Amino acid sequence: MSGPVDLAFDPWDPAFVADPYPAYAELRARGRVVRYEPTDQWLVPHHADVSALLRDRRLGRTYQHRFSHEEFGRSAPPAAHEPFRTLNDHGMLDLEPPDHTRIRRLVSKAFTPRTVERLKPYVRGLADELVAGLVRDGGGDLLTDVAEPLPVAVIAEMLGIPEADRGQLRPWSAAICGMYELNPSEDTAARAVRASVEFSEYLRELIAERRGRPGDDLISGLIAAHDEDDRLTEQEMISTAVLLLNAGHEATVNATVNGWWALFRNPAQLAALRADHCLVPTAIEELMRYDTPLQLFERWVLDDIEIDGTVIPRGAEIALLFGSANHDPAVFPDPTRLDLARADNPHISFSAGIHYCIGAPLARLELTASMTALLNQAPTLTLAKDPARKPNFVIRGLEGLSVEVR
């Protein structure tokens, strides 16, 4: 089905970005797949289809393991974008087997349940410390005071990034992630290229240092992999480290502030949570469903597929709408209602299939630690003023979240 000109889906409209969920309901009513000309994509809004297509090997995050740009009917990226493309295209998120399998097998050793369990005291202690600072100050910006420093510190600690260098990570990440929005501008691309060059140079020096003086960190572990089948090139190490740093905090930061903004707008649910901290595990899942940090995930069609009678040809691009899938009433009764006790919650905020978020257990640990610390230490936490939403659509977050502790 083609998208008509009156389609409410408009990722550049501030009103849509503020609340895309009514437009998603319209998309779901129009059918299982809708052609969207402005981005040259097929939009998939239903939970069952999104979930199935995430596992469908006829789709891929890349096509270059099978086709050249010309064979696939696509133009090569602009030469000026090459530093970003090199960095991005060697990370496992944008690779398919066998390269994806090889890199993920190595990295997964750092995210085993046992490893995450060992991190619990560090994560909880840091969350308590950050929230204590917020309470001492009588409030502040929940984003910059708690939501951001916690996951940045955790993933930087795992990778072995020196504490003095960590202030550079968030600006680099923000610039690079700008390229994941729909139809990014040339200014956005230029910032991403510059950040890609600087981030890569920094990591190249750090890897060289770790070769001579290995430590108990993930970068040293990647260098030390001796199995020829698992060995990473230097570019793969750099791209893997950047991916882990970006993915290891971006979604968690946004899930934290989106979640608390949702709680402030639903005072009865916040009161229930404050009265019963046993709700925290289901609350974390429901908040990630209710206002999804990553709204869209793209796939290339490697072999023709058919959705509800519509043939989508090889070479097309599909946009899997996570935010819409997480509000599909076929799966979530009364999806626009925040229900912190929702038990049956198969949200897809962490994706699915071979690209399922490798850091999901760590993200849940961080979200649980910060929420628990805020409930324990700041039971009177209130909103100081309504936040401004970032203009981004794909990566959904706030500019800040001003709070008071009375």
Steps between C-alpha positions, in 0.01 A plus 500: 500500500631849418489777755264785401598863532283544809686234697546618860840330516746791462834454677597866444184648655561613862142406591554147371835470680334618823242219477529256207265240646169628348666498157612143560139401574403647162781309329391171656142566385619558143659158473800283573741690278489857368726656236653828620641703213693772695750242630457240223405237758227250579357564849407191705287598805356175644666305781463157339663615176779698667582206727500251211703720265769560762564124475457469122833426329366634170564840659834639611661794670738511204493365148870531421574143613297389196476786252689801375322836513433475126365144520267606779376804311640747751749784472824483695509739800666838436879485520493775763315263736768230477639533859151453643419213264826318581436534872133403478526219246756300700286486816295186561169690495547562129658166411345170403638147550769378494670825612216588737516153658876517550497844667190438711645173631800690633309795644231284660760371747491844664121491544439158652255481794798432730681815378189715544447353846856599595429856387198540729685649801684751279185606312287527814770689686545749217123550465472564876787748484354693205153518655648609834660794319167591342330489840772715665445764232125495550453386141651571160493349154423131527656447157843650565515419874389134499371357170809583295801448731387157625501295175788700350717418802397132498574430133817713510615301805434171319695616195782650703456866396697715749275715717668821384400427138135415557369854453565468125286189457152651516564782245664255259211259544234766448667618178531147360145401596366798304562291188242245611217750455297500179656697212774669711618841381849571368577691822403191700719286273795737537475485881477121490804475272705727726398302810576172320852617418569628854346199674687257274834676554447495877419127503788417267739657752329324790520162324871557431554578868308186608705282269804597703327515840188281502249545781192324633264660249311415182739673260790301643286186471427565133871552432586178683263279298737244348258278310552583131125458438420763762783747454387857430668745269595833653211668316257241636630566852455875456151461352400251769617731779310796350186292457514378859561850632217648293247221544615442858368833621284672236188289549543478878530878535184554296309217668573663837379850417213384277395269782502761775323752277230234447479439876457870574216511245335196664500590872281206606749255353792687659322487837447124459870454422604705801270294720630168368858480376436138398344653188842617376572199270168522314513880509833498313352282224180703478679834480719373214183387322296811575750752357749302296857642492571362150197561282614348172743238375584458132557189290599446136296253295753244375241274335144590399249468783123525512302671775121471484501462123751780436829385346796701629787452257868439558678832541218665695539627856258412779444715809395286795306730732587389853295778660191396306553129566525574872156669487326233291166420670512150351780427748467763775149558638429873538850587370477875562452437874813485717467186713807438715362163606457379139625141523465379141727748325678368190630842395771509236697799628812280504434371145498124423677235298876499447516875566325480838667751732801327652500748787133456599581339840742783579247765393237344727748500787580869448135602466409302811789648699418862416127458553549324833745766619258779405205327672704442817686829528263742326144389586380859452658542155284736293515656157636857505385589147377326189793374291583576138511197276797450272406554135619150410247235403695173478689540830231639730607706799480830688729802507494471880267427791505760779394358837474616862548307822300658779 
